[in-house]
């Protein structure tokens, strides 16, 4: 169920029905090559959460598009807020979700640039006592789906506006996909301008721009709606399994309380 569709009278019962679990879909507004819309990650996150809660009920918070996307500030249409503001905003949103009775907050990010951001945010929860727990959900495909889904991909390079994301958008919002803008020119292949550093495990914040300055990784021409439908359904099943486990988890909050107690008296 979607937070914004509930009435105030319905809300308390909904919280109880879902055992206090809220999904917080995180995305951004950024370039996705020539053929996909700026809101690609938002559309994917929204549909992924919708399908997952159809299998394992939870409340879905409205799409939060203000996350880490500084690496795309050079591209038209990008909205990249200050890093400090992003952390404060996400923290404030989580506190408000918890204040409304949802004490298990599941961050579901469909934007690759959030990998470090959401995990740092989760770690930062230990800064002070909280009566709620934040989970970062990025579950692997279930065993029964893994081989089939991995076997459907044709490209050797993928990751951003390539075969998988193009397939997802063809399944979700095909009218927004402009396949005729794609060319066979290798634009989606990594430039490897920092390969010598990365090969030795050296990371820099400009790495993505070094490989993919036009925000395209892979070959979108390989995308199909059927691949997207299969992939989306499999990811929803994996997320539903994670929600099921989170509902029954009491150890995370217990350990947080134990940690806070030890910290305060240490």
C-alpha positions, 0 to 999 in steps of 0.5 A: 500500500502507498503512504499517500493513498491512505487516509489518516483514519486508515493509517494506524491500522495499515501500520499494524497490518504491515508489522511496522515495515515501510519501504523508502524507494531512493532514486534521483534525476540524472541522464540515462544515455540518449534514450531513457528518461531522467527519472528512470531510477524513480520509475524502476524503484516505484514499480519494484516496490509496488510488485514486492508489497503485492507479495509481502505487504508493507507501506511504500513511502513516496519516491525520494528522488533527492539522493547522491548524484554529484557525478552527473552535475555536468549533464542537463536535467540533473538535480544534485543537492548538497551532500550535507543536506542529503544526509539531513533530509534522509535522516529527517524523513526516517525520523518522521516515518518512525514517528508515525509508527513504522519502526522498520525502515527499508531503504530500497535504492535503484540508483547505483550512485547511492551504494556508498551513500546509503551504507554510510547513512545506515552506519551513521544511525549508531551516532545516537539512540533510536527507537527504529531500525534502518535496513538497506535492502539490495537482495540477490536474486532467489536461487530459483530465478538466478540462473534463468535471469543471468542467462537472458543477458546478451551483453558483456558490459552493462550497468547504466542505461544498458541492456538491463535498465532499458529492458526494465523501462520497456516493461514499465514505461515503454512510451518513454524509451526512445530506442531510435536514438541508439547507435552502434558506436560503442559509446556505452563501453568504459573509457578506462581513463583511470584503469591503472589506479582501479586495477590496484584498488585505488578509488577516486570520486571521479571514477565514473566520469572517467569511464562514462562521461555521457552516463551510458554503460552497456548496450541499450539496443539489446533491451527487450520488454520481456527481459525487463518483465522477467527481471523485474518480477525476479527482483520483486520476489527477492525484495519480498523475501527480504521484507518477510525476514525484516518483519520477523527480525527483532535482533537488530533493534535489540542489538541497537539498544544494547549498543546504545546502553554500552555506549552511554555507560562506557 
